[in-house]
Amino acid sequence: MVIEWRTTGDIQSDGQTPKRAAEYVRMSTDHQQYSTDNQATAIRAYAEKRGFEIVRTYADEGKSGLQIGGRDSLQQLLADIDSGNVDFEAILVYDVSRWGRFQDPDEAAYYELRCKRAGITVHYIAEQFENDGTIGSSIIKTVKRAMAGEYSRELSVKVFAGQCRLISLGYRQGGAPGFGFRRMLVDERGQHKGVLERGEHKSIATDRVVLVHGPEEEVATVREIYRLFVEDSNSERQIAEWLNGQGIMSDLGREWTRGAVHQILINDKYAGHNVWGRTSFKLKNRHVRNDPSDWIRHDQAFPAIVSQELFDQAGSIIEGRSKRLTDDELLAMLSEILKKNGYLSGLIIDEFEDGPSSSAYQSRFGSLLRAYSLVGFIPDHDYRYIEINRALRRMHPSIVRNVIEGVRAIGGSAIQNLEDDTLTINDEISASIVIARCKLTRGGFRRWKIRLDESLRPDLTICVRMDEDNMTAHDFYVLPRMTLAEGVLRLADHNGLSLDAFRFDTLDGFFALAQRVPFRQAA
Protein backbone atom coordinates (compact mmCIF):
# COMPACT_ATOMS: atom_id res chain seq x y z
CA MET A 1 0.00 0.00 0.00
CA VAL A 2 1.41 3.42 -0.99
CA ILE A 3 -0.09 6.60 0.51
CA GLU A 4 0.78 10.21 -0.27
CA TRP A 5 0.30 12.79 2.47
CA ARG A 6 1.78 16.01 3.84
CA THR A 7 2.84 17.09 7.31
CA THR A 8 1.12 20.12 8.79
CA GLY A 9 3.85 22.62 8.01
CA ASP A 10 5.85 22.95 4.81
CA ILE A 11 8.42 25.18 6.50
CA GLN A 12 9.95 24.55 9.91
CA SER A 13 10.07 27.20 12.57
CA ASP A 14 13.76 27.88 11.83
CA GLY A 15 12.82 28.87 8.29
CA GLN A 16 14.64 26.01 6.59
CA THR A 17 12.90 23.96 3.93
CA PRO A 18 12.33 20.42 5.30
CA LYS A 19 13.96 17.48 3.55
CA ARG A 20 11.51 15.27 1.70
CA ALA A 21 11.31 11.66 2.90
CA ALA A 22 9.29 8.48 2.49
CA GLU A 23 8.44 6.13 5.33
CA TYR A 24 8.33 2.33 5.15
CA VAL A 25 6.31 0.41 7.75
CA ARG A 26 5.68 -3.32 8.06
CA MET A 27 3.88 -5.62 10.46
CA SER A 28 4.29 -9.39 10.46
CA THR A 29 0.72 -10.63 10.98
CA ASP A 30 -2.82 -9.40 10.66
CA HIS A 31 -3.16 -9.63 14.47
CA GLN A 32 -0.75 -6.72 15.01
CA GLN A 33 -3.47 -4.25 14.12
CA TYR A 34 -1.77 -1.23 15.74
CA SER A 35 1.82 -2.02 14.79
CA THR A 36 2.07 0.15 11.68
CA ASP A 37 0.32 3.03 13.46
CA ASN A 38 2.87 2.85 16.28
CA GLN A 39 5.72 2.77 13.80
CA ALA A 40 4.29 5.73 11.88
CA THR A 41 3.86 7.76 15.09
CA ALA A 42 7.49 7.22 16.05
CA ILE A 43 8.66 7.97 12.51
CA ARG A 44 6.73 11.26 12.40
CA ALA A 45 8.20 12.34 15.72
CA TYR A 46 11.67 11.58 14.34
CA ALA A 47 10.86 13.46 11.11
CA GLU A 48 9.74 16.55 12.99
CA LYS A 49 12.85 16.52 15.15
CA ARG A 50 15.25 15.96 12.25
CA GLY A 51 13.64 18.29 9.75
CA PHE A 52 11.99 15.79 7.36
CA GLU A 53 8.70 16.19 5.52
CA ILE A 54 7.11 12.79 4.93
CA VAL A 55 5.62 12.87 1.44
CA ARG A 56 4.94 9.17 0.84
CA THR A 57 4.17 6.05 2.87
CA TYR A 58 4.94 2.48 1.79
CA ALA A 59 3.17 -0.03 4.03
CA ASP A 60 3.28 -3.84 4.03
CA GLU A 61 0.59 -5.02 6.43
CA GLY A 62 0.47 -8.62 7.59
CA LYS A 63 3.64 -9.50 5.68
CA SER A 64 6.55 -11.60 6.90
CA GLY A 65 10.00 -10.05 6.73
CA LEU A 66 11.72 -13.32 5.84
CA GLN A 67 11.79 -12.61 2.11
CA ILE A 68 10.88 -9.87 -0.31
CA GLY A 69 8.30 -11.99 -2.11
CA GLY A 70 4.79 -10.86 -1.16
CA ARG A 71 6.00 -7.52 0.20
CA ASP A 72 4.48 -5.48 -2.59
CA SER A 73 5.19 -2.09 -1.04
CA LEU A 74 8.89 -2.73 -0.48
CA GLN A 75 9.14 -4.00 -4.05
CA GLN A 76 7.33 -0.88 -5.25
CA LEU A 77 9.66 1.32 -3.21
CA LEU A 78 12.74 -0.29 -4.76
CA ALA A 79 11.21 -0.14 -8.25
CA ASP A 80 10.45 3.57 -7.84
CA ILE A 81 14.01 4.21 -6.70
CA ASP A 82 15.56 2.17 -9.54
CA SER A 83 13.48 4.06 -12.10
CA GLY A 84 14.28 7.45 -10.61
CA ASN A 85 10.56 8.07 -10.11
CA VAL A 86 10.87 9.46 -6.59
CA ASP A 87 10.30 12.84 -4.99
CA PHE A 88 12.18 12.20 -1.74
CA GLU A 89 15.79 11.93 -0.61
CA ALA A 90 15.49 9.69 2.44
CA ILE A 91 13.61 6.64 3.69
CA LEU A 92 12.57 6.43 7.34
CA VAL A 93 12.16 2.93 8.84
CA TYR A 94 11.38 2.13 12.47
CA ASP A 95 14.28 -0.33 12.93
CA VAL A 96 16.44 -2.88 11.11
CA SER A 97 13.94 -5.72 11.65
CA ARG A 98 11.13 -3.74 9.96
CA TRP A 99 13.32 -3.51 6.85
CA GLY A 100 13.42 -7.29 6.95
CA ARG A 101 14.37 -10.44 8.84
CA PHE A 102 16.22 -11.89 5.86
CA GLN A 103 18.06 -15.12 6.60
CA ASP A 104 21.06 -13.82 4.65
CA PRO A 105 22.15 -10.43 6.07
CA ASP A 106 23.68 -9.62 2.68
CA GLU A 107 20.18 -9.53 1.17
CA ALA A 108 19.12 -6.73 3.51
CA ALA A 109 22.36 -4.91 2.71
CA TYR A 110 21.74 -5.33 -1.02
CA TYR A 111 18.33 -3.63 -0.88
CA GLU A 112 19.73 -0.76 1.17
CA LEU A 113 22.66 -0.43 -1.26
CA ARG A 114 20.20 0.05 -4.14
CA CYS A 115 18.77 3.04 -2.26
CA LYS A 116 22.20 4.43 -1.43
CA ARG A 117 23.37 4.24 -5.05
CA ALA A 118 20.36 6.33 -6.03
CA GLY A 119 21.37 9.00 -3.54
CA ILE A 120 18.69 8.08 -1.00
CA THR A 121 19.66 7.45 2.60
CA VAL A 122 17.94 4.96 4.91
CA HIS A 123 17.31 6.03 8.51
CA TYR A 124 16.51 3.43 11.21
CA ILE A 125 14.85 5.80 13.62
CA ALA A 126 14.58 3.57 16.71
CA GLU A 127 18.13 2.18 16.58
CA GLN A 128 20.90 3.48 18.84
CA PHE A 129 23.24 4.22 15.95
CA GLU A 130 23.35 6.69 13.10
CA ASN A 131 23.31 5.00 9.71
CA ASP A 132 26.08 7.27 8.49
CA GLY A 133 28.46 4.75 6.91
CA THR A 134 31.07 4.90 9.67
CA ILE A 135 32.86 1.70 10.69
CA GLY A 136 31.07 1.59 14.03
CA SER A 137 27.59 2.00 12.58
CA SER A 138 28.32 -0.50 9.81
CA ILE A 139 29.41 -3.15 12.33
CA ILE A 140 26.39 -2.58 14.57
CA LYS A 141 24.03 -2.61 11.59
CA THR A 142 25.49 -5.91 10.34
CA VAL A 143 25.04 -7.45 13.78
CA LYS A 144 21.48 -6.11 13.96
CA ARG A 145 20.68 -7.68 10.57
CA ALA A 146 22.04 -11.03 11.73
CA MET A 147 20.06 -10.75 14.98
CA ALA A 148 16.88 -9.98 13.05
CA GLY A 149 17.31 -13.15 10.99
CA GLU A 150 18.36 -15.16 14.05
CA TYR A 151 15.17 -14.14 15.87
CA SER A 152 13.09 -15.77 13.12
CA ARG A 153 15.26 -18.88 13.13
CA GLU A 154 15.01 -19.27 16.90
CA LEU A 155 11.26 -18.67 16.81
CA SER A 156 10.90 -21.26 14.03
CA VAL A 157 12.79 -23.84 16.12
CA LYS A 158 10.65 -23.15 19.18
CA VAL A 159 7.37 -23.25 17.24
CA PHE A 160 8.38 -26.49 15.50
CA ALA A 161 9.34 -28.11 18.82
CA GLY A 162 6.02 -27.06 20.30
CA GLN A 163 4.12 -28.48 17.34
CA CYS A 164 6.01 -31.78 17.60
CA ARG A 165 5.13 -31.96 21.28
CA LEU A 166 1.42 -31.41 20.60
CA ILE A 167 1.43 -34.03 17.83
CA SER A 168 3.04 -36.55 20.18
CA LEU A 169 0.19 -35.87 22.63
CA GLY A 170 -2.38 -36.67 19.93
CA TYR A 171 -3.53 -33.14 19.04
CA ARG A 172 -4.21 -32.03 15.48
CA GLN A 173 -1.94 -29.34 14.01
CA GLY A 174 -3.62 -27.51 11.13
CA GLY A 175 -5.04 -28.81 7.87
CA ALA A 176 -8.51 -29.86 6.86
CA PRO A 177 -9.84 -32.89 8.76
CA GLY A 178 -10.64 -34.83 5.58
CA PHE A 179 -13.68 -36.76 4.46
CA GLY A 180 -15.20 -38.74 7.35
CA PHE A 181 -13.63 -36.63 10.10
CA ARG A 182 -14.38 -33.39 11.92
CA ARG A 183 -12.22 -31.11 14.08
CA MET A 184 -13.28 -31.13 17.72
CA LEU A 185 -12.21 -28.29 20.04
CA VAL A 186 -11.14 -29.48 23.49
CA ASP A 187 -10.08 -27.54 26.60
CA GLU A 188 -6.93 -28.06 28.68
CA ARG A 189 -8.63 -30.99 30.50
CA GLY A 190 -9.54 -32.72 27.24
CA GLN A 191 -13.25 -31.93 27.51
CA HIS A 192 -15.06 -31.49 24.19
CA LYS A 193 -16.23 -27.93 23.54
CA GLY A 194 -17.73 -28.28 20.06
CA VAL A 195 -17.00 -29.04 16.41
CA LEU A 196 -15.10 -26.43 14.41
CA GLU A 197 -16.64 -25.70 11.03
CA ARG A 198 -14.56 -24.99 7.95
CA GLY A 199 -12.70 -21.69 8.41
CA GLU A 200 -13.17 -21.62 12.18
CA HIS A 201 -10.17 -21.63 14.53
CA LYS A 202 -9.60 -21.88 18.24
CA SER A 203 -9.46 -18.55 20.08
CA ILE A 204 -8.11 -19.61 23.49
CA ALA A 205 -4.41 -20.46 23.72
CA THR A 206 -4.93 -23.44 26.02
CA ASP A 207 -7.55 -25.06 23.78
CA ARG A 208 -6.54 -27.88 21.44
CA VAL A 209 -8.01 -29.68 18.43
CA VAL A 210 -8.51 -33.42 17.93
CA LEU A 211 -10.15 -35.42 15.17
CA VAL A 212 -13.48 -37.16 15.73
CA HIS A 213 -15.78 -39.11 13.43
CA GLY A 214 -17.91 -37.04 11.10
CA PRO A 215 -21.50 -37.85 10.09
CA GLU A 216 -22.30 -41.56 10.01
CA GLU A 217 -22.94 -41.50 6.27
CA GLU A 218 -19.41 -40.19 5.64
CA VAL A 219 -17.86 -42.79 7.96
CA ALA A 220 -19.85 -45.53 6.19
CA THR A 221 -18.67 -44.19 2.80
CA VAL A 222 -15.00 -44.37 3.84
CA ARG A 223 -15.44 -47.97 4.96
CA GLU A 224 -17.18 -48.76 1.68
CA ILE A 225 -14.27 -47.23 -0.26
CA TYR A 226 -11.86 -49.59 1.52
CA ARG A 227 -14.17 -52.56 1.00
CA LEU A 228 -14.56 -51.88 -2.72
CA PHE A 229 -10.80 -51.52 -3.11
CA VAL A 230 -9.66 -54.48 -0.98
CA GLU A 231 -12.44 -57.02 -1.29
CA ASP A 232 -13.98 -56.21 -4.68
CA SER A 233 -10.68 -55.21 -6.36
CA ASN A 234 -12.11 -51.97 -7.74
CA SER A 235 -9.59 -49.37 -8.89
CA GLU A 236 -9.52 -45.85 -7.51
CA ARG A 237 -11.04 -44.59 -10.76
CA GLN A 238 -13.93 -47.05 -10.55
CA ILE A 239 -14.58 -46.09 -6.93
CA ALA A 240 -14.54 -42.38 -7.86
CA GLU A 241 -17.09 -43.02 -10.62
CA TRP A 242 -19.28 -44.96 -8.18
CA LEU A 243 -19.15 -42.12 -5.62
CA ASN A 244 -20.04 -39.54 -8.25
CA GLY A 245 -22.86 -41.75 -9.50
CA GLN A 246 -24.26 -41.85 -5.96
CA GLY A 247 -24.17 -38.06 -5.79
CA ILE A 248 -21.68 -38.12 -2.92
CA MET A 249 -19.44 -35.06 -2.82
CA SER A 250 -15.93 -34.93 -1.37
CA ASP A 251 -15.13 -33.00 1.80
CA LEU A 252 -14.27 -30.00 -0.41
CA GLY A 253 -17.71 -30.10 -2.04
CA ARG A 254 -16.28 -31.39 -5.33
CA GLU A 255 -16.69 -34.49 -7.43
CA TRP A 256 -14.38 -37.37 -6.66
CA THR A 257 -11.23 -38.07 -8.67
CA ARG A 258 -8.88 -41.02 -8.73
CA GLY A 259 -6.34 -39.05 -6.70
CA ALA A 260 -8.87 -38.07 -4.03
CA VAL A 261 -9.81 -41.71 -3.50
CA HIS A 262 -6.14 -42.69 -3.48
CA GLN A 263 -5.41 -40.21 -0.70
CA ILE A 264 -8.07 -41.78 1.51
CA LEU A 265 -6.55 -45.21 0.93
CA ILE A 266 -3.03 -44.16 1.98
CA ASN A 267 -3.70 -41.67 4.80
CA ASP A 268 -2.80 -43.02 8.25
CA LYS A 269 -5.50 -41.00 10.00
CA TYR A 270 -8.17 -43.42 8.77
CA ALA A 271 -6.46 -46.10 10.88
CA GLY A 272 -6.43 -43.66 13.83
CA HIS A 273 -2.83 -42.39 13.60
CA ASN A 274 -1.79 -38.75 13.96
CA VAL A 275 1.01 -38.14 11.43
CA TRP A 276 2.57 -34.73 10.83
CA GLY A 277 5.62 -33.32 9.08
CA ARG A 278 5.41 -35.10 5.74
CA THR A 279 6.52 -31.80 4.21
CA SER A 280 8.26 -28.73 5.61
CA PHE A 281 8.11 -25.04 4.75
CA LYS A 282 10.42 -23.60 7.37
CA LEU A 283 11.27 -19.92 7.24
CA LYS A 284 9.23 -19.61 4.05
CA ASN A 285 12.17 -21.03 2.13
CA ARG A 286 10.81 -23.87 0.01
CA HIS A 287 8.54 -26.85 0.47
CA VAL A 288 10.49 -30.02 1.25
CA ARG A 289 9.13 -33.57 1.18
CA ASN A 290 10.57 -35.08 4.35
CA ASP A 291 11.84 -38.61 4.71
CA PRO A 292 9.27 -40.86 6.49
CA SER A 293 11.78 -41.38 9.31
CA ASP A 294 11.48 -37.65 10.10
CA TRP A 295 7.68 -37.66 10.34
CA ILE A 296 6.14 -36.99 13.75
CA ARG A 297 3.43 -39.50 14.65
CA HIS A 298 1.22 -40.67 17.48
CA ASP A 299 -0.46 -44.00 16.82
CA GLN A 300 -4.05 -44.59 17.93
CA ALA A 301 -4.50 -40.87 18.56
CA PHE A 302 -7.96 -40.67 16.97
CA PRO A 303 -10.92 -43.07 16.69
CA ALA A 304 -10.10 -45.21 13.65
CA ILE A 305 -12.59 -45.50 10.81
CA VAL A 306 -11.05 -48.67 9.38
CA SER A 307 -9.05 -51.40 11.08
CA GLN A 308 -5.26 -51.51 10.89
CA GLU A 309 -5.53 -54.83 9.05
CA LEU A 310 -7.76 -53.35 6.35
CA PHE A 311 -5.53 -50.27 6.04
CA ASP A 312 -2.44 -52.47 5.63
CA GLN A 313 -4.20 -54.60 3.02
CA ALA A 314 -4.96 -51.51 0.96
CA GLY A 315 -1.33 -50.42 1.26
CA SER A 316 -0.09 -53.80 0.16
CA ILE A 317 -2.28 -53.70 -2.97
CA ILE A 318 -1.00 -50.25 -3.88
CA GLU A 319 2.62 -51.26 -3.28
CA GLY A 320 2.16 -54.50 -5.20
CA ARG A 321 1.07 -52.69 -8.36
CA SER A 322 4.52 -51.21 -8.81
CA LYS A 323 6.44 -54.35 -7.82
CA ARG A 324 5.14 -56.12 -10.93
CA LEU A 325 6.69 -53.45 -13.14
CA THR A 326 10.33 -53.07 -14.11
CA ASP A 327 12.15 -49.76 -13.77
CA ASP A 328 11.87 -49.21 -17.52
CA GLU A 329 8.11 -49.84 -17.43
CA LEU A 330 7.66 -47.40 -14.55
CA LEU A 331 9.63 -44.72 -16.38
CA ALA A 332 7.67 -45.38 -19.58
CA MET A 333 4.45 -44.70 -17.65
CA LEU A 334 5.97 -41.57 -16.14
CA SER A 335 6.99 -40.34 -19.59
CA GLU A 336 3.43 -40.91 -20.79
CA ILE A 337 2.06 -38.89 -17.87
CA LEU A 338 4.50 -36.08 -18.67
CA LYS A 339 3.52 -36.16 -22.34
CA LYS A 340 -0.20 -35.92 -21.55
CA ASN A 341 0.04 -33.22 -18.87
CA GLY A 342 3.18 -31.32 -19.75
CA TYR A 343 4.11 -31.34 -16.07
CA LEU A 344 4.68 -33.76 -13.21
CA SER A 345 3.69 -33.71 -9.55
CA GLY A 346 2.67 -36.25 -6.94
CA LEU A 347 -1.00 -35.38 -7.42
CA ILE A 348 -0.81 -35.73 -11.23
CA ILE A 349 0.88 -39.12 -10.89
CA ASP A 350 -1.78 -40.30 -8.42
CA GLU A 351 -4.50 -39.32 -10.91
CA PHE A 352 -3.02 -41.52 -13.66
CA GLU A 353 -5.30 -44.46 -14.45
CA ASP A 354 -4.02 -47.95 -13.53
CA GLY A 355 -0.55 -46.63 -12.76
CA PRO A 356 1.61 -46.78 -9.66
CA SER A 357 1.31 -44.05 -7.06
CA SER A 358 3.78 -41.25 -6.50
CA SER A 359 4.98 -43.03 -3.36
CA ALA A 360 5.88 -46.05 -5.51
CA TYR A 361 8.16 -43.91 -7.67
CA GLN A 362 9.68 -42.39 -4.56
CA SER A 363 10.36 -45.85 -3.12
CA ARG A 364 11.74 -47.36 -6.33
CA PHE A 365 14.01 -44.49 -7.40
CA GLY A 366 14.84 -42.96 -4.04
CA SER A 367 12.88 -39.76 -4.68
CA LEU A 368 10.39 -38.24 -7.09
CA LEU A 369 13.10 -35.83 -8.22
CA ARG A 370 15.29 -38.73 -9.28
CA ALA A 371 12.42 -40.23 -11.26
CA TYR A 372 11.68 -36.83 -12.83
CA SER A 373 15.27 -36.45 -13.97
CA LEU A 374 15.25 -39.89 -15.62
CA VAL A 375 12.39 -38.80 -17.91
CA GLY A 376 13.86 -35.36 -18.56
CA PHE A 377 11.52 -33.29 -16.42
CA ILE A 378 12.87 -30.33 -14.42
CA PRO A 379 10.45 -28.81 -11.82
CA ASP A 380 9.94 -25.05 -11.64
CA HIS A 381 11.53 -24.98 -8.20
CA ASP A 382 15.12 -26.07 -7.72
CA TYR A 383 15.08 -29.06 -5.38
CA ARG A 384 18.58 -30.25 -6.25
CA TYR A 385 19.67 -29.59 -2.69
CA ILE A 386 17.74 -32.70 -1.60
CA GLU A 387 19.80 -34.89 -3.89
CA ILE A 388 22.98 -33.04 -2.85
CA ASN A 389 22.27 -33.75 0.82
CA ARG A 390 21.80 -37.44 0.06
CA ALA A 391 25.10 -37.51 -1.84
CA LEU A 392 26.88 -35.82 1.07
CA ARG A 393 25.48 -38.37 3.50
CA ARG A 394 26.87 -41.13 1.28
CA MET A 395 30.25 -39.35 1.30
CA HIS A 396 30.44 -39.15 5.09
CA PRO A 397 31.80 -42.70 5.75
CA SER A 398 34.74 -42.17 3.38
CA ILE A 399 35.66 -38.90 5.13
CA VAL A 400 35.58 -40.70 8.47
CA ARG A 401 37.89 -43.40 7.10
CA ASN A 402 40.31 -40.75 5.79
CA VAL A 403 40.48 -39.11 9.22
CA ILE A 404 41.10 -42.46 10.95
CA GLU A 405 43.86 -43.34 8.47
CA GLY A 406 45.42 -39.88 8.85
CA VAL A 407 45.51 -40.12 12.65
CA ARG A 408 47.07 -43.56 12.50
CA ALA A 409 49.62 -42.40 9.91
CA ILE A 410 51.07 -39.89 12.40
CA GLY A 411 51.26 -42.50 15.15
CA GLY A 412 47.97 -41.91 16.88
CA SER A 413 44.93 -44.10 17.44
CA ALA A 414 41.35 -43.48 16.32
CA ILE A 415 38.29 -45.57 17.07
CA GLN A 416 34.87 -44.98 15.51
CA ASN A 417 31.75 -45.16 17.68
CA LEU A 418 29.22 -46.87 15.43
CA GLU A 419 26.26 -45.54 17.42
CA ASP A 420 26.87 -41.86 16.71
CA ASP A 421 29.82 -41.89 14.24
CA THR A 422 32.06 -39.93 16.60
CA LEU A 423 35.75 -40.73 16.88
CA THR A 424 37.82 -41.30 20.00
CA ILE A 425 41.38 -40.20 19.28
CA ASN A 426 44.28 -41.41 21.45
CA ASP A 427 41.73 -42.74 23.95
CA GLU A 428 40.95 -39.22 25.22
CA ILE A 429 39.82 -36.80 22.50
CA SER A 430 36.31 -37.05 21.04
CA ALA A 431 35.78 -35.76 17.51
CA SER A 432 32.76 -35.36 15.26
CA ILE A 433 32.84 -34.98 11.47
CA VAL A 434 30.28 -32.87 9.60
CA ILE A 435 29.97 -31.99 5.92
CA ALA A 436 28.65 -28.52 5.03
CA ARG A 437 26.85 -27.99 1.73
CA CYS A 438 27.86 -24.88 -0.23
CA LYS A 439 25.05 -22.48 -1.11
CA LEU A 440 25.37 -19.48 -3.38
CA THR A 441 23.63 -16.23 -2.46
CA ARG A 442 21.82 -14.13 -5.03
CA GLY A 443 24.97 -12.08 -5.35
CA GLY A 444 27.06 -15.18 -6.11
CA PHE A 445 28.80 -15.35 -2.72
CA ARG A 446 29.47 -18.73 -1.11
CA ARG A 447 27.90 -19.57 2.23
CA TRP A 448 28.08 -22.63 4.48
CA LYS A 449 25.88 -23.61 7.43
CA ILE A 450 27.59 -25.95 9.90
CA ARG A 451 25.38 -27.82 12.34
CA LEU A 452 27.21 -28.65 15.55
CA ASP A 453 25.75 -31.55 17.50
CA GLU A 454 25.09 -30.00 20.90
CA SER A 455 24.05 -33.36 22.35
CA LEU A 456 27.39 -35.04 21.54
CA ARG A 457 29.56 -32.12 22.73
CA PRO A 458 32.75 -33.42 21.05
CA ASP A 459 36.15 -31.92 21.89
CA LEU A 460 36.77 -31.29 18.20
CA THR A 461 34.49 -30.90 15.20
CA ILE A 462 36.10 -31.49 11.81
CA CYS A 463 34.00 -29.66 9.24
CA VAL A 464 34.33 -30.32 5.52
CA ARG A 465 33.24 -27.29 3.49
CA MET A 466 32.19 -28.35 0.02
CA ASP A 467 32.89 -26.40 -3.16
CA GLU A 468 30.18 -24.81 -5.34
CA ASP A 469 29.55 -28.09 -7.16
CA ASN A 470 29.15 -29.90 -3.81
CA MET A 471 31.17 -32.73 -5.28
CA THR A 472 34.64 -31.86 -3.93
CA ALA A 473 35.92 -30.51 -0.62
CA HIS A 474 36.78 -26.79 -0.63
CA ASP A 475 38.63 -26.78 2.70
CA PHE A 476 38.46 -28.03 6.28
CA TYR A 477 37.75 -26.33 9.59
CA VAL A 478 38.85 -27.99 12.83
CA LEU A 479 36.77 -26.36 15.55
CA PRO A 480 37.07 -26.66 19.33
CA ARG A 481 34.04 -27.25 21.49
CA MET A 482 31.76 -24.22 21.39
CA THR A 483 28.21 -23.31 22.33
CA LEU A 484 26.04 -21.54 19.75
CA ALA A 485 22.35 -20.69 19.50
CA GLU A 486 20.70 -23.59 17.62
CA GLY A 487 24.12 -25.25 17.39
CA VAL A 488 24.62 -23.61 13.99
CA LEU A 489 27.73 -21.82 12.70
CA ARG A 490 27.37 -19.81 9.49
CA LEU A 491 30.50 -19.23 7.43
CA ALA A 492 31.42 -17.11 4.45
CA ASP A 493 34.59 -17.20 2.33
CA HIS A 494 36.38 -15.02 4.88
CA ASN A 495 35.45 -15.17 8.56
CA GLY A 496 38.06 -13.18 10.44
CA LEU A 497 41.49 -14.16 11.71
CA SER A 498 40.24 -15.80 14.91
CA LEU A 499 38.11 -18.33 13.06
CA ASP A 500 40.21 -18.77 9.92
CA ALA A 501 43.10 -19.85 12.17
CA PHE A 502 41.32 -23.22 12.34
CA ARG A 503 41.11 -23.56 8.53
CA PHE A 504 43.13 -26.08 6.48
CA ASP A 505 43.20 -26.54 2.72
CA THR A 506 43.51 -30.31 3.16
CA LEU A 507 43.29 -32.81 5.98
CA ASP A 508 47.01 -33.43 5.54
CA GLY A 509 47.59 -29.85 6.68
CA PHE A 510 45.75 -30.57 9.90
CA PHE A 511 47.64 -33.82 10.47
CA ALA A 512 50.94 -32.02 9.88
CA LEU A 513 49.99 -29.55 12.64
CA ALA A 514 48.85 -32.39 14.88
CA GLN A 515 52.32 -33.92 14.70
CA ARG A 516 53.75 -30.70 16.18
CA VAL A 517 50.94 -29.90 18.64
CA PRO A 518 49.45 -32.58 20.95
CA PHE A 519 45.74 -33.23 20.30
CA ARG A 520 44.74 -32.27 23.85
CA GLN A 521 46.54 -28.94 23.51
CA ALA A 522 44.87 -28.31 20.12
CA ALA A 523 41.46 -29.12 21.58
VENJOBEL-V689824 format. One line per field, one symbol per residue. ss: DSSP state (H for helix, E for strand, C for the rest). phi: phi as a letter, one per 20 degrees, with the letter a starting at -180 (. if undefined). Layout:
ss: ???
phi: ???
This chain:
ss: CEEECCCCCCECCCCCECEEEEEEEECCCCCCCCHHHHHHHHHHHHHHHHCEEEEEEEEECCCCCCCCCCCHHHHHHHHHHHHCCCCCCEEEECCHHHHCCCCCHHHHHHHHHHHHHCCCEEEECCCCCCCCCCHHHHHHHHHHHHHHHHHHHHHHHHHHHHHHHHHHCCCCCCCCCCCCEEEEEECCCCCEEEEECCCCCCCCCCCEEEEEECCHHHHHHHHHHHHHHHCCCCCHHHHHHHHHHCCCCCCCCCCCCHHHHHHHHHCHHHHCCEEECCEECHHHCCCEECCHHHCEEECCCCCCCCCHHHHHHHHHHHHHHHHCCCHHHHHHHHHHHHHHHCCCCHHHHHHCCCCCCHHHHHHHHCCHHHHHHHCCCCCCCCCHHHHHHHHHHHHHHHHHHHHHHHHHHCCCCEEECCCCCCEEECCCEEEEEEEECEEECCCCCEEEEEECCCCCCCCEEEEEEECCCCCCEEEEEEEECCCCHHHEEEECCCCCHHHHCCEECCHHHHHHHHHHCCHHHHC
phi: .dcdbcffcfcffenefffebddccbcfcffefdfffffffffffffffenddedbcdcddmdfefbegnefffffgfffffemeccbcbcdcfbffffqdffdgffffffffffffendeddefeeebeednfgfffffffffffffffgfffffffffffffffffeneedmnffnfnccedecefenffdqeeegnecfddgefcccecfeggffgfffffgffffeeelfeffffffffffemeeffemdffcgfffgfffdefffendecbnfccbfllebfceffgfefdbcflecffecfffffffffffffffeffdfgfffffffffffffdmacbfffffeffldfefffffffdnaffffgffdnddffeedffffffffffffggffffffgfffffenecbceeffcmfdddlmbdeccdcddfeceffeneeccddeefffflffccedeeefgfldcfeacdddffbdcfmmcddcdfccnffeffeecfcfgfffffffecggffff
